[in-house]
Amino acid sequence: MEWITFETPFFSADKARHVAEQCAVPLHVVDITAAYLNMLKAPPAGYGKNMNPCMDCHAMMFREAGAFMQSNNFQFLFSGEVVGQRPMSQNANSLRYVAKHSGVAPLILRPLSAQCLPETMMEQKGMVDRTQLLDFSGRSRKPQMALAEEFGIKKYPAPAGGCLLTDPGYSRRLKDLFDHCGHVTVNALHLLKYGRHMRLNTDTKIIVGRTKHDNEKIMEHVDPQNDTVIKLKEYPGPTLVLQGKGSKEMHFLAGAICAGYSKAPDDAPTKIQVARAGKTDIISVLPILPDEAARFLVH
């Protein structure tokens, strides 16, 4: 038995890594970002409440796991899904959809809810003893917690989704990115997690750090050859990134917004550094205060 899990900029495999270490089970982590983005732009089953394509996401994961299974001579797949655990993505119809679109439907076993589901080929062939499988259903996690205690498992992740695509704010930013950007990069997806996002015009978006942590994370994901980094020269203030080159007019507007969120005087010109591709220019702007800049926020 081995485990496989997946990661993208929207969700990480950190919890799986932590549990695998505790249980000493070999874990394979696969980055599926490229394929995931293609699916995410137009998921066949549509989105949930936000930009979450849960059913097509689960189908893709089983499809990728199935390919790994076949290339490494494993016999079948099993997962911890529970019928009714999540009202939209884990009801009986959703589980059938996921299996059908995975391409490996006969080889999927859901042991926690097996007694509530039709008998699988693995059970029929005697590869798995159905009498030892369970009948969990519904939204309560108490049966799983009791089972963990029975097996002596004390530390396990909190039962929360952890997917950024279920977050309303992140989803709005992602939709804006899809609407205005033909080629979406991994760095751009990570940048959606940090700071204030403002669209100055159809072609220009800026990200303004809120905190020191934001500023640091923004700089981790900047494309130094293509993005424009704007900072104050003489006062403490945020890091601002203008994605792409941007026009001179947009540099002045972005610089004024940056100054408005800084410690610079409200009523005097402020010097701003504009850096891109190894070249830095100095411009002077009058601050645009946050109340006025709020009209550019991506909502």
C-alpha positions in Angstrom: 0.0 0.0 0.0 1.2 3.5 -0.9 -0.4 6.9 -0.8 -0.7 9.5 -3.6 -1.8 13.1 -3.3 -1.8 16.2 -5.4 -0.9 19.9 -5.2 -1.4 23.1 -7.0 -1.2 26.8 -6.0 -4.8 26.4 -4.7 -4.1 23.6 -2.2 -1.0 22.0 -0.8 0.1 18.5 0.2 1.5 19.5 3.5 -1.1 17.7 5.6 -0.6 14.5 3.7 3.2 14.8 4.1 2.7 15.2 7.9 0.4 12.2 8.3 2.6 10.1 6.0 5.6 10.7 8.2 3.6 9.7 11.3 2.3 6.6 9.7 5.5 5.6 7.9 3.5 5.1 4.6 5.3 5.9 1.3 3.7 9.1 -0.1 3.8 10.3 -3.7 3.1 14.0 -4.3 2.2 15.1 -7.8 2.0 18.7 -9.0 -1.0 18.8 -11.4 -1.1 22.6 -11.9 -0.9 22.7 -15.7 -3.7 20.2 -16.3 -5.7 21.7 -13.5 -5.7 25.2 -15.0 -7.1 23.8 -18.3 -9.9 22.2 -16.4 -10.5 25.1 -14.1 -11.3 27.6 -16.9 -14.4 25.6 -18.0 -15.1 22.6 -15.6 -17.7 20.3 -17.3 -19.7 20.0 -14.0 -19.4 23.7 -13.3 -18.4 25.5 -10.1 -19.6 25.3 -6.5 -20.4 28.5 -4.6 -17.2 30.1 -5.7 -14.5 29.0 -8.2 -14.4 25.5 -6.8 -14.8 22.7 -9.5 -15.0 20.0 -6.8 -16.5 17.2 -8.9 -14.1 17.6 -11.8 -11.3 18.2 -9.4 -11.9 14.8 -7.7 -12.3 13.1 -11.1 -9.0 14.5 -12.3 -7.2 13.3 -9.1 -8.6 9.8 -9.5 -7.6 9.9 -13.2 -4.0 10.9 -12.3 -3.9 8.3 -9.5 -5.2 5.7 -11.9 -2.4 6.4 -14.4 0.1 6.1 -11.5 -1.5 2.9 -10.3 -1.3 1.3 -13.7 2.3 2.4 -14.4 3.4 1.1 -11.0 1.5 -2.2 -11.0 -0.9 -1.4 -8.2 -4.3 -3.2 -8.2 -6.8 -0.6 -7.2 -7.5 2.8 -5.6 -9.1 3.7 -2.3 -10.0 7.0 -0.8 -11.4 8.4 2.4 -14.6 9.9 0.9 -17.8 9.5 2.9 -21.2 9.6 1.4 -23.0 12.8 2.4 -19.9 14.3 4.1 -20.1 17.3 1.8 -23.6 18.0 0.5 -22.5 19.0 -3.0 -19.3 17.1 -3.8 -19.8 13.9 -1.8 -23.4 13.0 -2.3 -24.2 9.7 -4.1 -24.7 11.4 -7.5 -21.4 13.3 -7.2 -19.5 10.1 -6.3 -20.9 8.4 -9.3 -20.0 11.4 -11.5 -16.4 11.4 -10.2 -16.0 7.6 -10.8 -17.5 7.8 -14.3 -15.2 10.6 -15.4 -12.1 9.2 -13.7 -11.6 6.5 -16.3 -11.0 3.9 -13.6 -14.4 3.6 -12.0 -14.3 -0.2 -11.4 -11.1 0.2 -9.5 -12.2 2.8 -6.9 -13.0 1.6 -3.4 -14.4 3.9 -0.7 -13.9 1.8 2.5 -15.4 4.2 5.0 -18.8 4.1 3.1 -18.5 0.8 1.3 -21.5 -0.7 3.0 -23.6 2.2 1.7 -22.5 1.8 -1.8 -22.7 -1.0 -4.5 -20.3 -3.8 -4.1 -17.1 -3.2 -6.1 -15.2 -5.6 -8.3 -12.4 -5.9 -5.6 -15.0 -7.1 -3.1 -16.6 -9.5 -5.6 -13.2 -11.1 -6.4 -12.3 -11.4 -2.7 -9.4 -9.0 -2.9 -11.2 -7.1 -0.1 -13.4 -8.5 2.6 -16.6 -6.4 2.5 -17.6 -7.4 6.0 -14.7 -5.5 7.4 -15.6 -2.3 5.5 -17.7 0.5 7.1 -21.0 2.3 6.6 -20.2 5.9 7.5 -22.5 8.5 6.0 -23.5 12.1 6.7 -21.7 15.2 7.8 -20.6 14.2 11.3 -16.9 13.5 11.7 -17.4 11.7 15.0 -17.2 8.2 13.5 -13.9 8.9 11.8 -12.5 10.4 15.0 -13.6 7.3 17.0 -11.9 5.1 14.4 -8.7 7.1 14.6 -8.8 6.7 18.4 -9.3 3.0 18.0 -6.2 2.8 15.9 -4.2 4.9 18.3 -4.0 7.9 16.0 -3.8 11.0 18.1 -2.7 13.7 15.7 -4.4 14.4 12.5 -5.4 17.4 10.4 -8.5 19.4 11.3 -11.4 18.4 9.0 -11.3 21.6 6.9 -11.1 21.8 3.1 -8.1 24.1 2.8 -8.7 24.8 -0.9 -8.4 28.5 -1.9 -11.0 28.0 -4.6 -13.7 27.9 -2.0 -12.6 31.3 -0.7 -14.8 34.2 -2.0 -12.0 36.8 -2.1 -9.5 34.5 -3.8 -12.2 33.4 -6.3 -13.0 37.0 -7.2 -9.3 37.7 -7.9 -8.9 34.5 -9.9 -11.9 35.4 -12.1 -10.5 38.8 -12.7 -7.2 37.2 -13.7 -8.9 34.8 -16.1 -11.0 37.6 -17.6 -8.0 39.8 -18.3 -5.0 37.5 -18.8 -4.6 35.1 -21.7 -1.6 33.3 -20.2 -1.8 32.6 -16.5 1.5 31.8 -14.7 2.0 29.9 -11.5 3.5 33.0 -9.9 0.4 35.0 -10.7 -1.7 32.4 -9.0 0.4 32.6 -5.9 0.3 36.4 -5.9 -3.5 36.2 -5.6 -3.1 35.2 -2.0 -1.4 38.4 -0.8 -2.1 42.1 -0.5 -4.7 44.3 -2.0 -5.5 43.7 -5.7 -6.5 46.7 -7.8 -7.3 46.9 -11.5 -6.3 50.2 -12.9 -7.6 49.5 -16.4 -8.2 46.5 -18.7 -4.5 45.9 -19.2 -3.1 46.9 -15.8 -3.4 45.3 -12.4 -1.4 46.2 -9.2 -0.9 44.3 -6.0 -0.2 46.4 -2.8 1.2 44.7 0.2 -0.7 45.1 3.5 2.0 43.9 5.9 5.7 43.0 6.1 4.7 39.4 5.5 2.7 40.4 2.4 5.6 42.4 1.1 8.0 39.5 1.5 5.6 36.9 -0.1 4.9 39.3 -3.0 8.6 39.6 -3.8 9.0 35.8 -3.7 6.6 35.5 -6.6 7.5 38.6 -8.7 8.8 37.9 -12.2 11.8 40.3 -12.2 12.1 40.4 -15.9 8.5 41.2 -16.6 6.8 42.7 -13.5 7.3 46.3 -12.3 8.1 46.8 -8.6 7.2 50.1 -7.1 8.4 51.3 -3.6 8.8 54.6 -1.8 12.4 56.0 -1.8 12.3 58.0 1.5 9.4 56.7 3.7 8.3 53.3 5.0 5.5 51.9 2.9 4.2 48.9 1.0 5.7 46.9 -1.8 3.6 47.4 -4.9 3.8 45.1 -8.0 2.4 46.2 -11.4 2.1 43.0 -13.4 3.8 43.5 -16.7 5.5 46.6 -17.9 2.7 49.2 -17.8 2.6 52.6 -19.3 4.2 55.7 -17.8 0.8 56.9 -16.9 0.1 53.7 -15.0 3.5 54.0 -13.2 2.5 57.4 -11.9 -1.0 56.2 -10.8 0.4 53.1 -9.1 3.1 55.2 -7.4 0.5 57.6 -6.1 -1.6 54.7 -4.7 1.6 53.2 -3.1 2.4 56.5 -1.5 -1.2 56.8 -0.2 -0.7 53.6 1.8 2.6 54.8 3.2 4.0 57.1 6.0 4.6 59.8 3.4 2.9 63.2 3.9 -0.5 63.4 2.2 0.0 66.9 0.8 3.5 66.9 -0.6 5.2 65.2 -3.6 6.8 61.8 -2.8 9.7 60.1 -4.6 8.9 56.6 -5.9 11.3 53.9 -7.2 10.0 52.1 -10.3 12.1 49.0 -11.0 11.9 46.5 -13.9 14.3 44.2 -15.6 17.3 45.5 -13.7 16.5 49.2 -14.4 15.3 51.7 -11.8 13.7 55.1 -12.4 12.7 57.7 -9.8 9.4 59.5 -10.2 7.6 62.1 -8.0 3.9 61.8 -7.2 1.2 63.2 -4.9 -0.4 60.4 -2.8 -3.8 59.0 -3.6 -5.3 58.1 -0.3 -6.9 54.7 0.4 -10.5 55.9 0.3 -10.0 57.2 -3.2 -7.9 54.2 -4.3 -10.7 51.8 -3.1 -12.5 52.3 -6.4 -9.9 50.2 -8.1 -10.2 47.2 -5.7 -11.0 43.9 -7.3 -14.3 42.9 -5.7 
